[in-house]
Amino acid sequence: MASNRTYLGTDRKLWGIIRVYLRPDSLEIDEITFAEIERTRVLFDEVLAVTYHRAISLGFSVVLSIAGVVLLAIALIAALQDKAPAAVILFVFAGPLLFTLILHLIVKNDFITVFGKRTIARMRFRVRKRRAREVFRELTERIRAAQAAAAAAQPAPPPPESPELPPGPPVGANPN
């Protein structure tokens, strides 16, 4: 039997991978850890918020900066000791690391997060910024349509009762 879900995006964590799929009435989240796969859903009519933002990956930035600075420092020490071949090789390895770090700090990662009542779906887009905007637009359209249909299906609430007012002073009485 063919599945009626479409792949939207992925977010990688230290403990595993989160994959998000689009279904006709919901988002399906597969959280793949080292030992198991957990599947959850966020129904469109239960969505509380959808966010789209850009952020810097702290772990990625720290690892690249430490590796690049260490290689650069060793290359400088080698250059000061007149060991040109070693210095050139280390500069060649440090350069791409530092270039990637600077590029990441400029471009950043795009995140789309869908908050449901019990589940959160999160997708990270590192390079494909246009794809992130398309996914966000499609999700907001589907969620708005599903929530409008759910609101239209609800019966209209009865009009509120008029409040009981306390009796006023008698007509023609002097209030002083």
Residue pairs with C-beta under 8 A, 6 or more apart in sequence:
4 23
4 24
5 21
5 22
5 23
5 28
6 21
6 22
7 19
7 20
7 21
7 22
8 20
8 21
8 22
8 27
8 123
8 135
8 139
9 19
9 20
9 112
9 123
9 124
9 125
9 132
9 135
10 17
10 18
10 19
10 20
10 123
10 124
11 17
11 18
11 20
11 111
11 122
11 123
11 124
12 18
12 124
15 33
15 34
16 31
16 32
16 33
16 34
17 31
17 32
18 29
18 30
18 31
18 32
18 121
18 122
19 29
19 30
19 32
20 27
20 28
20 29
20 30
20 121
20 122
20 123
21 27
21 28
21 29
21 30
22 28
22 138
22 139
22 142
23 41
25 43
25 44
25 45
25 146
26 41
26 42
26 43
26 44
27 41
27 42
27 44
27 114
27 121
27 139
28 39
28 40
28 41
29 39
29 40
29 41
29 42
29 119
29 121
30 37
30 38
30 39
31 37
31 38
31 39
31 40
40 118
40 119
41 119
42 114
42 116
42 119
42 120
42 121
43 116
43 146
44 142
44 143
44 145
44 146
44 147
45 146
45 147
45 149
45 150
46 116
46 117
47 114
47 115
47 116
47 143
47 147
48 115
48 116
48 117
49 113
49 114
49 115
50 112
50 113
50 114
50 115
50 136
50 139
50 140
50 143
51 111
51 112
51 113
51 115
52 110
52 111
52 112
52 132
52 133
52 136
53 110
53 111
53 113
54 108
54 109
54 110
54 111
55 108
55 109
55 111
56 104
56 105
56 108
56 109
57 104
57 109
60 104
61 101
61 104
61 105
64 97
64 98
64 100
64 101
64 104
65 98
65 101
67 97
68 94
68 97
68 98
68 101
71 90
71 93
71 94
71 97
72 90
72 91
72 94
72 98
74 90
75 86
75 87
75 88
75 90
75 91
75 94
76 87
78 86
78 87
78 90
79 87
107 127
109 124
109 125
109 126
110 124
110 125
110 126
110 129
110 132
111 122
111 123
111 124
111 125
112 122
112 123
112 125
112 132
112 135
112 136
112 139
113 120
113 121
113 122
113 123
114 120
114 121
114 122
114 139
114 143
123 132
123 135
125 131
125 132
125 135
169 175
